[in-house]
């Protein structure tokens, strides 16, 4: 599951803007950022923190900063999810970038200036419309407290799109604020 975090909601959480200036600095205008690529179990809890995690090299971190807004997030995603893939850090993050490169974010998300309200289904349909080669069920909106927090896009381990299973989660709010 590729997780694209909705930066305006993340940065609105108490303390996050101060703790994450690369992502939340005023005027940066961050929208969807790569949160991570998570191995997903078809049933039950997905695996996390599967083994010792060596630090991601500085060169790789610098390459990823365009997509993942902080070194701490990069290290966390490697330790929490990357170690469960059986891949090296280089190979894991190559898959992260391949998955992110495959997804076209709907243009309307780059133009949101004030809060808008939509249903999770509308948001998922917008992503499906911008990515017609994906199965429509490959997109899941995630929310907390009536606000969009992220989009989850489902892939197989070869980075081919597929429909999400129930373990990818789903926003159950009737509407969310974006």
Order of alpha helices (4+ residues) and beta strands (2+ residues): beta-alpha-alpha-alpha-beta-alpha-alpha-alpha-beta-alpha-beta-beta-beta
